[in-house]
Amino acid sequence: MNSKNIKCPVVLSFDIDGTSGLINMDPRTKNFPSLMSMREYGPNIAMPRILKILKKHDIKSSFYIPGFIADTHPELVKNIFYEGHEIGHHGYMHEPPATLTKQEEIDVIDKGIESIERITSQIPLGYRSPSWELSKYSIDILVNKGFVYDSSLMGDDRPYYIQSGKNKLIEIPIHWELDDHPYFNHTPYLNQRNVISNPMSVLESWQLAFEGIFEYQGSFILTLHPWIIGRPGRLKMLEKLILYIKKFDGAEFITALNLAKLFDSQIVSN
């Protein structure tokens, strides 16, 4: 990867939440087969299609996987890893850190690391907070556990450092505009009844967002959930977006970890 040729890094990131967040939020959801099947569609049906698309377009992506999903879908995690994609930490049962005590947060981080390391023989170096909210302890915990970056905050549209006392961590920023959930999520059980967006309207929104970020030489970080984006029509839209981005000289698809390393190397060299 020649950093001199990269004007706008592009990260396609996937949060493979599956059923974890629902069960963590309300254990009674396990008794709702339709709801569970909608979420299991992500790892079971959508993920093979997503991996096929990424391979077709020679793209390496970042996948954030709760430990529970890794434990219940180990072959999927192996396939992602063997395809050369990054596997990041996403809690164990998709627990938002701000809802935990410090020790509970440490225990969740450790448990998630163990699940991923057991399958890949590697510890994750990237972290994305479930529900995109850190606690006041998160930065210190992540640094102490050896993480290179976090991807949960929205303070810029390019990487930056976040700090807690003497500890600092690279932030790979995200935003709701570049997340499939606000556009497509429709879960009546949770009283989430927003009108499902037209995929072509979302494509236009993401194309415009990319054009703006490209102009400002920022980083285009797209957050996708297999149970949402993995429906056939939406996958067609995602492919259209990939082809559109590839038309721009200087746009480069990379993993979040490689983006963090690229940012760090540029800071050090300067």
PASEBA-1860 file (N, C-alpha, C; in nm, 3 decimals):
! residues 270
1> MNSKNIKC> 0.084/-0.120/0.000/0.000/0.000/0.000/0.088/0.125/0.000 ~ 0.078/0.204/-0.105/0.157/0.326/-0.117/0.076/0.443/-0.064 ~ 0.112/0.490/0.057/0.033/0.595/0.122/0.033/0.725/0.043 ~ 0.137/0.746/-0.040/0.145/0.871/-0.116/0.033/0.880/-0.220 ~ -0.019/0.766/-0.261/-0.123/0.765/-0.364/-0.265/0.768/-0.307 ~ -0.275/0.763/-0.174/-0.407/0.758/-0.111/-0.453/0.898/-0.075 ~ -0.553/0.945/-0.144/-0.612/1.075/-0.112/-0.729/1.059/-0.016 ~ -0.802/0.949/-0.030/-0.920/0.924/0.054/-0.927/0.776/0.088
9> PVVLSFDI> -0.885/0.736/0.208/-0.900/0.596/0.249/-1.048/0.561/0.264 ~ -1.084/0.441/0.222/-1.222/0.395/0.230/-1.224/0.265/0.310 ~ -1.302/0.265/0.419/-1.314/0.146/0.502/-1.458/0.097/0.498 ~ -1.477/-0.024/0.446/-1.606/-0.090/0.456/-1.601/-0.177/0.581 ~ -1.676/-0.138/0.683/-1.673/-0.212/0.808/-1.809/-0.275/0.835 ~ -1.806/-0.393/0.896/-1.927/-0.470/0.920/-1.936/-0.509/1.068 ~ -2.047/-0.477/1.130/-2.072/-0.518/1.268/-2.162/-0.641/1.264 ~ -2.106/-0.757/1.296/-2.183/-0.881/1.289/-2.250/-0.905/1.424
17> DGTSGLIN> -2.352/-0.827/1.453/-2.418/-0.834/1.583/-2.501/-0.961/1.600 ~ -2.559/-1.009/1.491/-2.646/-1.125/1.503/-2.754/-1.101/1.608 ~ -2.775/-1.199/1.694/-2.878/-1.188/1.798/-2.823/-1.132/1.929 ~ -2.694/-1.105/1.936/-2.630/-1.072/2.065/-2.691/-0.949/2.132 ~ -2.706/-0.840/2.056/-2.758/-0.718/2.116/-2.899/-0.731/2.166 ~ -2.981/-0.804/2.091/-3.120/-0.824/2.132/-3.128/-0.902/2.263 ~ -3.053/-1.012/2.270/-3.055/-1.096/2.390/-3.000/-1.019/2.510 ~ -2.894/-0.940/2.487/-2.839/-0.861/2.596/-2.939/-0.757/2.645
25> MDPRTKNF> -3.010/-0.696/2.553/-3.107/-0.592/2.588/-3.229/-0.651/2.660 ~ -3.275/-0.767/2.610/-3.395/-0.828/2.665/-3.389/-0.978/2.639 ~ -3.355/-1.059/2.739/-3.343/-1.204/2.718/-3.471/-1.269/2.665 ~ -3.584/-1.203/2.683/-3.711/-1.259/2.635/-3.716/-1.266/2.483 ~ -3.629/-1.190/2.415/-3.632/-1.192/2.268/-3.600/-1.330/2.212 ~ -3.533/-1.414/2.291/-3.502/-1.550/2.245/-3.629/-1.630/2.218 ~ -3.741/-1.585/2.271/-3.867/-1.655/2.254/-3.947/-1.606/2.133 ~ -3.886/-1.519/2.051/-3.955/-1.464/1.934/-3.884/-1.512/1.807
33> PSLMSMRE> -3.930/-1.622/1.750/-3.860/-1.684/1.637/-3.841/-1.592/1.517 ~ -3.941/-1.510/1.484/-3.927/-1.423/1.368/-3.817/-1.320/1.390 ~ -3.814/-1.263/1.510/-3.712/-1.164/1.544/-3.573/-1.226/1.541 ~ -3.560/-1.343/1.601/-3.431/-1.412/1.602/-3.386/-1.447/1.459 ~ -3.481/-1.493/1.377/-3.445/-1.532/1.241/-3.398/-1.413/1.158 ~ -3.458/-1.294/1.182/-3.416/-1.175/1.109/-3.270/-1.142/1.140 ~ -3.233/-1.157/1.266/-3.095/-1.127/1.304/-2.998/-1.237/1.262 ~ -3.040/-1.363/1.270/-2.952/-1.472/1.230/-2.929/-1.474/1.079
41> YGPNIAMP> -3.017/-1.409/1.005/-2.998/-1.395/0.861/-2.861/-1.335/0.831 ~ -2.814/-1.247/0.920/-2.685/-1.180/0.899/-2.570/-1.277/0.888 ~ -2.537/-1.347/0.997/-2.423/-1.440/0.989/-2.449/-1.561/0.900 ~ -2.573/-1.608/0.891/-2.600/-1.733/0.819/-2.615/-1.716/0.668 ~ -2.687/-1.614/0.625/-2.720/-1.597/0.483/-2.643/-1.482/0.420 ~ -2.641/-1.367/0.486/-2.580/-1.248/0.426/-2.429/-1.256/0.419 ~ -2.364/-1.310/0.523/-2.219/-1.305/0.528/-2.150/-1.378/0.413 ~ -2.193/-1.498/0.373/-2.129/-1.559/0.256/-2.141/-1.473/0.131
49> RILKILKK> -2.253/-1.406/0.113/-2.271/-1.318/-0.001/-2.180/-1.197/0.008 ~ -2.167/-1.141/0.128/-2.080/-1.024/0.148/-1.935/-1.061/0.119 ~ -1.890/-1.173/0.172/-1.751/-1.216/0.147/-1.726/-1.238/-0.002 ~ -1.825/-1.290/-0.071/-1.811/-1.313/-0.215/-1.796/-1.181/-0.289 ~ -1.874/-1.079/-0.250/-1.865/-0.947/-0.314/-1.729/-0.884/-0.287 ~ -1.683/-0.892/-0.163/-1.553/-0.833/-0.129/-1.440/-0.900/-0.206 ~ -1.448/-1.031/-0.220/-1.345/-1.103/-0.296/-1.350/-1.064/-0.442 ~ -1.469/-1.051/-0.497/-1.487/-1.012/-0.636/-1.421/-0.878/-0.666
57> HDIKSSFY> -1.431/-0.785/-0.570/-1.377/-0.650/-0.592/-1.241/-0.630/-0.525 ~ -1.182/-0.739/-0.473/-1.048/-0.735/-0.414/-1.041/-0.631/-0.302 ~ -1.135/-0.639/-0.210/-1.143/-0.545/-0.099/-1.122/-0.621/0.033 ~ -1.035/-0.567/0.118/-1.020/-0.619/0.253/-1.096/-0.525/0.348 ~ -1.178/-0.585/0.434/-1.265/-0.508/0.520/-1.239/-0.538/0.667 ~ -1.305/-0.462/0.753/-1.295/-0.481/0.897/-1.429/-0.533/0.950 ~ -1.423/-0.642/1.024/-1.543/-0.704/1.080/-1.536/-0.699/1.233 ~ -1.636/-0.638/1.295/-1.641/-0.627/1.440/-1.740/-0.730/1.492
65> IPGFIADT> -1.689/-0.824/1.573/-1.765/-0.943/1.606/-1.776/-0.959/1.758 ~ -1.898/-0.956/1.813/-1.914/-0.988/1.955/-1.865/-1.130/1.983 ~ -1.809/-1.150/2.101/-1.757/-1.282/2.136/-1.861/-1.391/2.128 ~ -1.984/-1.361/2.164/-2.093/-1.458/2.157/-2.115/-1.506/2.014 ~ -2.108/-1.414/1.918/-2.125/-1.452/1.778/-2.007/-1.536/1.732 ~ -1.886/-1.502/1.777/-1.769/-1.583/1.743/-1.784/-1.724/1.799 ~ -1.832/-1.735/1.922/-1.847/-1.866/1.985/-1.954/-1.951/1.916 ~ -2.058/-1.887/1.866/-2.169/-1.962/1.805/-2.155/-1.977/1.655
73> HPELVKNI> -2.062/-1.902/1.593/-2.038/-1.913/1.448/-1.888/-1.918/1.420 ~ -1.817/-2.015/1.478/-1.671/-2.018/1.464/-1.624/-2.036/1.319 ~ -1.697/-2.113/1.238/-1.655/-2.134/1.100/-1.663/-2.004/1.020 ~ -1.763/-1.921/1.051/-1.774/-1.792/0.984/-1.653/-1.705/1.018 ~ -1.616/-1.701/1.145/-1.500/-1.621/1.186/-1.374/-1.673/1.117 ~ -1.360/-1.806/1.108/-1.244/-1.862/1.037/-1.242/-1.819/0.891 ~ -1.357/-1.822/0.827/-1.364/-1.783/0.686/-1.326/-1.637/0.667 ~ -1.375/-1.551/0.754/-1.340/-1.408/0.746/-1.190/-1.390/0.762
81> FYEGHEIG> -1.136/-1.457/0.861/-0.993/-1.447/0.891/-0.908/-1.500/0.776 ~ -0.944/-1.615/0.722/-0.866/-1.677/0.614/-0.875/-1.598/0.484 ~ -0.981/-1.518/0.469/-0.994/-1.432/0.352/-0.906/-1.307/0.364 ~ -0.843/-1.289/0.479/-0.750/-1.178/0.496/-0.811/-1.049/0.549 ~ -0.934/-1.059/0.601/-0.999/-0.942/0.656/-0.958/-0.921/0.802 ~ -0.980/-0.800/0.851/-0.953/-0.770/0.991/-1.072/-0.813/1.077 ~ -1.042/-0.869/1.193/-1.146/-0.902/1.290/-1.125/-0.816/1.414 ~ -1.223/-0.732/1.444/-1.217/-0.642/1.557/-1.310/-0.684/1.669
89> HHGYMHEP> -1.289/-0.624/1.784/-1.365/-0.654/1.907/-1.493/-0.571/1.910 ~ -1.603/-0.636/1.952/-1.733/-0.568/1.958/-1.813/-0.615/2.080 ~ -1.741/-0.623/2.194/-1.805/-0.672/2.315/-1.819/-0.823/2.314 ~ -1.891/-0.875/2.411/-1.923/-1.018/2.411/-2.069/-1.039/2.372 ~ -2.160/-0.978/2.447/-2.303/-0.985/2.412/-2.351/-0.848/2.365 ~ -2.259/-0.772/2.300/-2.295/-0.639/2.250/-2.335/-0.547/2.365 ~ -2.254/-0.550/2.473/-2.283/-0.469/2.592/-2.230/-0.327/2.575 ~ -2.315/-0.224/2.577/-2.265/-0.086/2.572/-2.179/-0.057/2.696
97> PATLTKQE> -2.054/-0.017/2.680/-1.965/0.004/2.795/-2.020/0.103/2.899 ~ -2.094/0.203/2.853/-2.146/0.303/2.947/-2.246/0.245/3.044 ~ -2.295/0.124/3.018/-2.392/0.059/3.108/-2.323/-0.034/3.207 ~ -2.188/-0.042/3.201/-2.114/-0.138/3.282/-2.029/-0.069/3.388 ~ -1.998/-0.142/3.494/-1.896/-0.095/3.588/-1.759/-0.114/3.523 ~ -1.657/-0.057/3.583/-1.523/-0.072/3.527/-1.482/-0.218/3.519 ~ -1.506/-0.295/3.626/-1.467/-0.436/3.625/-1.549/-0.516/3.526 ~ -1.678/-0.483/3.513/-1.761/-0.551/3.414/-1.710/-0.525/3.273
105> EIDVIDKG> -1.668/-0.400/3.247/-1.615/-0.367/3.115/-1.486/-0.443/3.087 ~ -1.399/-0.453/3.186/-1.275/-0.529/3.171/-1.306/-0.676/3.142 ~ -1.402/-0.731/3.216/-1.438/-0.872/3.198/-1.493/-0.897/3.057 ~ -1.575/-0.804/3.006/-1.632/-0.817/2.872/-1.522/-0.811/2.767 ~ -1.429/-0.717/2.785/-1.316/-0.706/2.691/-1.236/-0.835/2.690 ~ -1.204/-0.887/2.807/-1.125/-1.010/2.816/-1.199/-1.127/2.752 ~ -1.327/-1.138/2.779/-1.405/-1.250/2.725/-1.413/-1.244/2.573 ~ -1.432/-1.123/2.520/-1.436/-1.107/2.374/-1.303/-1.139/2.309
113> IESIERIT> -1.194/-1.096/2.372/-1.060/-1.127/2.320/-1.039/-1.278/2.317 ~ -1.076/-1.345/2.425/-1.057/-1.490/2.433/-1.133/-1.562/2.322 ~ -1.254/-1.518/2.293/-1.335/-1.583/2.190/-1.269/-1.570/2.053 ~ -1.221/-1.451/2.021/-1.158/-1.428/1.890/-1.022/-1.499/1.881 ~ -0.944/-1.491/1.988/-0.811/-1.554/1.987/-0.822/-1.705/1.977 ~ -0.924/-1.762/2.038/-0.943/-1.907/2.036/-0.961/-1.958/1.893 ~ -1.022/-1.876/1.808/-1.051/-1.917/1.670/-0.939/-1.878/1.573 ~ -0.882/-1.759/1.592/-0.786/-1.707/1.496/-0.640/-1.716/1.542
121> SQIPLGYR> -0.620/-1.745/1.670/-0.486/-1.745/1.731/-0.424/-1.606/1.731 ~ -0.507/-1.504/1.711/-0.460/-1.365/1.717/-0.554/-1.284/1.804 ~ -0.498/-1.187/1.877/-0.583/-1.099/1.955/-0.624/-0.981/1.867 ~ -0.746/-0.931/1.883/-0.789/-0.816/1.803/-0.716/-0.689/1.845 ~ -0.685/-0.605/1.747/-0.616/-0.478/1.774/-0.708/-0.358/1.756 ~ -0.828/-0.383/1.703/-0.926/-0.276/1.685/-1.050/-0.302/1.767 ~ -1.112/-0.195/1.813/-1.231/-0.206/1.898/-1.338/-0.111/1.849 ~ -1.461/-0.161/1.845/-1.576/-0.075/1.818/-1.678/-0.096/1.930
129> SPSWELSK> -1.717/0.012/1.994/-1.808/0.001/2.106/-1.949/-0.036/2.060 ~ -2.011/-0.138/2.122/-2.152/-0.164/2.096/-2.236/-0.039/2.127 ~ -2.322/-0.004/2.035/-2.408/0.116/2.047/-2.329/0.246/2.038 ~ -2.201/0.238/2.004/-2.119/0.357/1.980/-2.116/0.452/2.098 ~ -2.095/0.399/2.217/-2.076/0.486/2.333/-1.975/0.424/2.427 ~ -1.867/0.495/2.451/-1.764/0.448/2.543/-1.801/0.487/2.687 ~ -1.730/0.430/2.782/-1.742/0.473/2.922/-1.622/0.561/2.956 ~ -1.621/0.615/3.075/-1.507/0.698/3.117/-1.382/0.613/3.140
137> YSIDILVN> -1.398/0.481/3.143/-1.283/0.392/3.164/-1.229/0.334/3.033 ~ -1.304/0.346/2.926/-1.276/0.268/2.806/-1.136/0.289/2.750 ~ -1.094/0.413/2.735/-0.965/0.438/2.672/-0.853/0.372/2.750 ~ -0.853/0.389/2.882/-0.748/0.328/2.964/-0.750/0.177/2.952 ~ -0.869/0.118/2.954/-0.880/-0.027/2.944/-0.827/-0.076/2.809 ~ -0.868/-0.010/2.702/-0.827/-0.051/2.568/-0.675/-0.040/2.550 ~ -0.618/0.068/2.598/-0.472/0.085/2.588/-0.401/-0.025/2.667 ~ -0.450/-0.051/2.788/-0.387/-0.153/2.873/-0.399/-0.293/2.814
145> KGFVYDSS> -0.501/-0.315/2.733/-0.522/-0.446/2.671/-0.452/-0.458/2.535 ~ -0.383/-0.351/2.493/-0.302/-0.359/2.372/-0.372/-0.322/2.243 ~ -0.488/-0.259/2.251/-0.557/-0.219/2.129/-0.485/-0.102/2.062 ~ -0.487/-0.101/1.930/-0.423/0.006/1.851/-0.519/0.121/1.828 ~ -0.647/0.090/1.810/-0.742/0.197/1.780/-0.881/0.163/1.832 ~ -0.961/0.268/1.843/-1.105/0.257/1.870/-1.180/0.313/1.750 ~ -1.304/0.266/1.731/-1.387/0.319/1.623/-1.529/0.336/1.674 ~ -1.548/0.438/1.759/-1.678/0.458/1.824/-1.720/0.604/1.832
153> LMGDDRPY> -1.632/0.697/1.797/-1.658/0.839/1.819/-1.676/0.913/1.687 ~ -1.724/1.037/1.697/-1.768/1.110/1.578/-1.708/1.251/1.570 ~ -1.588/1.269/1.626/-1.532/1.403/1.638/-1.459/1.457/1.517 ~ -1.450/1.379/1.409/-1.379/1.425/1.289/-1.421/1.333/1.175 ~ -1.376/1.364/1.054/-1.397/1.270/0.944/-1.263/1.220/0.890 ~ -1.165/1.217/0.977/-1.036/1.155/0.951/-0.983/1.106/1.086 ~ -0.888/1.014/1.090/-0.839/0.963/1.218/-0.781/1.073/1.305 ~ -0.791/1.053/1.436/-0.734/1.147/1.533/-0.705/1.072/1.663
161> YIQSGKNK> -0.633/1.136/1.753/-0.602/1.074/1.881/-0.707/1.110/1.985 ~ -0.739/1.012/2.071/-0.820/1.039/2.189/-0.733/1.006/2.310 ~ -0.755/1.080/2.418/-0.661/1.071/2.530/-0.734/1.061/2.663 ~ -0.673/0.987/2.755/-0.719/0.977/2.894/-0.595/0.977/2.981 ~ -0.569/1.090/3.046/-0.447/1.100/3.124/-0.327/1.086/3.033 ~ -0.239/0.991/3.063/-0.120/0.968/2.982/-0.146/0.870/2.868 ~ -0.262/0.808/2.868/-0.294/0.708/2.766/-0.362/0.773/2.646 ~ -0.320/0.737/2.526/-0.387/0.786/2.406/-0.405/0.672/2.308
169> LIEIPIHW> -0.508/0.687/2.227/-0.549/0.582/2.135/-0.587/0.647/2.004 ~ -0.564/0.580/1.893/-0.607/0.631/1.763/-0.757/0.608/1.749 ~ -0.828/0.710/1.706/-0.971/0.700/1.680/-0.997/0.695/1.530 ~ -1.069/0.592/1.486/-1.115/0.582/1.348/-1.263/0.620/1.352 ~ -1.297/0.744/1.318/-1.431/0.797/1.346/-1.541/0.742/1.255 ~ -1.661/0.740/1.311/-1.779/0.692/1.242/-1.887/0.801/1.250 ~ -2.000/0.778/1.185/-2.113/0.871/1.197/-2.240/0.801/1.151 ~ -2.353/0.843/1.206/-2.482/0.781/1.173/-2.517/0.796/1.025
177> ELDDHPYF> -2.469/0.903/0.962/-2.497/0.922/0.819/-2.443/0.806/0.736 ~ -2.331/0.749/0.782/-2.265/0.642/0.709/-2.285/0.508/0.780 ~ -2.408/0.484/0.822/-2.448/0.361/0.888/-2.580/0.316/0.826 ~ -2.592/0.187/0.797/-2.716/0.139/0.733/-2.835/0.134/0.829 ~ -2.809/0.130/0.959/-2.916/0.112/1.058/-3.023/0.221/1.054 ~ -2.985/0.351/1.053/-3.089/0.454/1.052/-3.178/0.451/0.929 ~ -3.127/0.401/0.819/-3.203/0.402/0.694/-3.295/0.281/0.679 ~ -3.254/0.167/0.730/-3.324/0.043/0.697/-3.385/-0.032/0.815
185> NHTPYLNQ> -3.344/0.000/0.936/-3.392/-0.080/1.050/-3.543/-0.066/1.069 ~ -3.609/-0.178/1.081/-3.753/-0.179/1.108/-3.779/-0.300/1.197 ~ -3.793/-0.276/1.328/-3.810/-0.384/1.425/-3.928/-0.352/1.515 ~ -4.047/-0.390/1.474/-4.168/-0.355/1.551/-4.164/-0.400/1.697 ~ -4.102/-0.516/1.725/-4.095/-0.564/1.863/-4.030/-0.461/1.953 ~ -3.931/-0.391/1.901/-3.860/-0.289/1.980/-3.920/-0.150/1.960 ~ -4.036/-0.147/1.895/-4.105/-0.021/1.864/-4.022/0.069/1.773 ~ -3.940/0.007/1.688/-3.863/0.080/1.588/-3.935/0.062/1.454
193> RNVISNPM> -4.019/0.158/1.423/-4.111/0.143/1.309/-4.086/0.249/1.202 ~ -3.962/0.292/1.187/-3.933/0.393/1.085/-3.960/0.336/0.945 ~ -3.993/0.424/0.853/-4.018/0.383/0.715/-3.886/0.338/0.652 ~ -3.886/0.221/0.592/-3.765/0.167/0.530/-3.729/0.249/0.406 ~ -3.604/0.291/0.399/-3.559/0.378/0.290/-3.545/0.302/0.159 ~ -3.560/0.375/0.050/-3.531/0.323/-0.083/-3.380/0.308/-0.098 ~ -3.329/0.189/-0.130/-3.184/0.172/-0.142/-3.118/0.271/-0.237 ~ -3.185/0.311/-0.343/-3.125/0.406/-0.436/-3.112/0.544/-0.374
201> SVLESWQL> -3.203/0.580/-0.283/-3.190/0.707/-0.212/-3.071/0.703/-0.116 ~ -3.052/0.587/-0.052/-2.937/0.572/0.037/-2.808/0.575/-0.044 ~ -2.808/0.511/-0.160/-2.691/0.515/-0.248/-2.655/0.660/-0.281 ~ -2.752/0.739/-0.316/-2.726/0.879/-0.347/-2.669/0.953/-0.227 ~ -2.724/0.927/-0.108/-2.673/0.992/0.013/-2.528/0.954/0.039 ~ -2.496/0.826/0.022/-2.359/0.781/0.048/-2.263/0.828/-0.060 ~ -2.310/0.838/-0.183/-2.225/0.893/-0.288/-2.190/1.039/-0.261 ~ -2.289/1.116/-0.219/-2.265/1.258/-0.188/-2.172/1.271/-0.068
209> AFEGIFEY> -2.193/1.185/0.032/-2.105/1.188/0.149/-1.962/1.156/0.108 ~ -1.947/1.057/0.022/-1.812/1.022/-0.025/-1.749/1.138/-0.102 ~ -1.825/1.200/-0.191/-1.772/1.312/-0.269/-1.721/1.423/-0.177 ~ -1.799/1.454/-0.072/-1.758/1.559/0.021/-1.633/1.521/0.097 ~ -1.629/1.399/0.147/-1.512/1.353/0.222/-1.390/1.345/0.131 ~ -1.410/1.301/0.009/-1.299/1.296/-0.088/-1.243/1.435/-0.111 ~ -1.331/1.535/-0.126/-1.287/1.673/-0.150/-1.205/1.727/-0.035 ~ -1.246/1.691/0.089/-1.174/1.739/0.208/-1.059/1.646/0.247
217> QGSFILTL> -1.035/1.542/0.166/-0.929/1.444/0.191/-0.943/1.381/0.329 ~ -1.067/1.345/0.360/-1.095/1.274/0.484/-1.093/1.124/0.462 ~ -1.154/1.052/0.554/-1.162/0.906/0.546/-1.309/0.865/0.543 ~ -1.344/0.784/0.446/-1.482/0.739/0.429/-1.498/0.607/0.502 ~ -1.565/0.610/0.618/-1.582/0.492/0.702/-1.729/0.453/0.700 ~ -1.761/0.344/0.634/-1.900/0.299/0.622/-1.923/0.184/0.720 ~ -2.028/0.196/0.800/-2.062/0.092/0.898/-2.186/0.017/0.851 ~ -2.172/-0.114/0.837/-2.279/-0.196/0.782/-2.306/-0.316/0.874
225> HPWIIGRP> -2.430/-0.357/0.877/-2.472/-0.472/0.957/-2.523/-0.580/0.862 ~ -2.463/-0.697/0.862/-2.504/-0.800/0.765/-2.653/-0.831/0.766 ~ -2.717/-0.827/0.884/-2.860/-0.858/0.887/-2.943/-0.747/0.821 ~ -2.882/-0.629/0.801/-2.951/-0.518/0.736/-2.908/-0.506/0.590 ~ -2.778/-0.483/0.569/-2.729/-0.457/0.433/-2.731/-0.583/0.348 ~ -2.740/-0.700/0.413/-2.726/-0.826/0.341/-2.846/-0.871/0.262 ~ -2.958/-0.796/0.266/-3.073/-0.830/0.182/-3.037/-0.804/0.035 ~ -3.085/-0.887/-0.056/-3.036/-0.883/-0.194/-3.035/-0.746/-0.261
233> GRLKMLEK> -3.144/-0.672/-0.251/-3.148/-0.541/-0.316/-3.047/-0.444/-0.258 ~ -3.025/-0.453/-0.129/-2.928/-0.363/-0.064/-2.785/-0.401/-0.100 ~ -2.761/-0.531/-0.119/-2.628/-0.572/-0.164/-2.599/-0.520/-0.305 ~ -2.701/-0.518/-0.389/-2.683/-0.460/-0.522/-2.647/-0.312/-0.511 ~ -2.711/-0.243/-0.418/-2.680/-0.102/-0.395/-2.536/-0.086/-0.346 ~ -2.493/-0.173/-0.256/-2.356/-0.165/-0.205/-2.255/-0.185/-0.317 ~ -2.282/-0.279/-0.406/-2.191/-0.300/-0.520/-2.185/-0.176/-0.609 ~ -2.298/-0.112/-0.630/-2.300/0.011/-0.709/-2.213/0.119/-0.642
241> LILYIKKF> -2.219/0.126/-0.511/-2.136/0.222/-0.439/-1.988/0.190/-0.454 ~ -1.953/0.063/-0.443/-1.813/0.022/-0.459/-1.761/0.063/-0.597 ~ -1.839/0.035/-0.700/-1.799/0.068/-0.836/-1.787/0.219/-0.855 ~ -1.875/0.292/-0.789/-1.870/0.439/-0.798/-1.742/0.493/-0.734 ~ -1.710/0.443/-0.616/-1.591/0.490/-0.545/-1.464/0.457/-0.624 ~ -1.464/0.342/-0.690/-1.345/0.300/-0.764/-1.314/0.391/-0.883 ~ -1.408/0.474/-0.921/-1.384/0.568/-1.031/-1.295/0.684/-0.989 ~ -1.277/0.705/-0.859/-1.203/0.821/-0.809/-1.057/0.785/-0.788
249> DGAEFITA> -0.970/0.853/-0.859/-0.827/0.833/-0.845/-0.782/0.884/-0.708 ~ -0.725/0.796/-0.628/-0.681/0.835/-0.495/-0.769/0.779/-0.384 ~ -0.882/0.719/-0.420/-0.965/0.648/-0.322/-0.914/0.505/-0.311 ~ -0.889/0.461/-0.189/-0.828/0.330/-0.168/-0.903/0.255/-0.058 ~ -0.948/0.133/-0.088/-1.015/0.050/0.012/-0.909/-0.015/0.101 ~ -0.919/0.006/0.232/-0.826/-0.053/0.327/-0.903/-0.091/0.453 ~ -0.839/-0.167/0.541/-0.901/-0.200/0.669/-0.883/-0.084/0.767 ~ -0.964/-0.085/0.871/-0.951/0.019/0.974/-0.815/0.011/1.043
257> LNLAKLFD> -0.766/-0.111/1.062/-0.636/-0.126/1.126/-0.526/-0.067/1.039 ~ -0.530/-0.092/0.910/-0.430/-0.032/0.821/-0.444/0.120/0.814 ~ -0.565/0.169/0.825/-0.585/0.314/0.829/-0.522/0.372/0.956 ~ -0.541/0.305/1.068/-0.481/0.351/1.193/-0.329/0.352/1.184 ~ -0.272/0.247/1.126/-0.127/0.240/1.109/-0.077/0.348/1.013 ~ -0.154/0.373/0.907/-0.118/0.477/0.811/-0.118/0.613/0.879 ~ -0.221/0.640/0.956/-0.230/0.767/1.030/-0.114/0.782/1.126 ~ -0.085/0.677/1.201/0.022/0.683/1.300/0.157/0.705/1.234
265> SQIVSN> 0.180/0.640/1.121/0.308/0.655/1.051/0.326/0.797/0.997 ~ 0.218/0.856/0.951/0.224/0.994/0.899/0.252/1.093/1.010 ~ 0.190/1.070/1.128/0.213/1.158/1.243/0.357/1.150/1.288 ~ 0.408/1.026/1.295/0.547/1.006/1.340/0.645/1.069/1.241 ~ 0.620/1.049/1.111/0.712/1.101/1.009/0.711/1.253/1.002 ~ 0.597/1.311/1.043/0.590/1.458/1.044/0.650/1.517/1.170
END
